[in-house]
Amino acid sequence: MFQDRVMLTPKDILEKEFKFDARGYRPQEVDKFLDDVINDYEELFSIIRDYEKEKKELIDENIRLKQEVRNARTKLDVLREASNDNVSNADLLRRISNLEKIIYGEK
């Protein structure tokens, strides 16, 4: 994942030893190391922003898909009820037709 984008590990930072100069640590070496730390922090923050953006997109997509599932279930329930009603209506029409034949006689 991000291990290929970040140079330093926490262990690298902890175990970093600088060489001494006549007046202490070598400033160029310390500056270069701090530049590496800064670059890694910037890269990590970039990675975090990317993941947060991806997470938000996935949450939005999840919400949209849940709404689609809800709508599909509602439509399916309506279709099931409609098909049951059609069968009932057909039965009613047949019964009415039979009653009319009985009352008015067959033609």
Secondary structure, 3 states (H helix, E strand, C coil): CHHHCCCCCHHHHHHCCCCEECCEECHHHHHHHHHHHHHHHHHHHHHHHHHHHHHHHHHHHHHHHHHHHHHHHHHHHHHHHHHHHHHHHHHHHHHHHHHHHHHHCCC
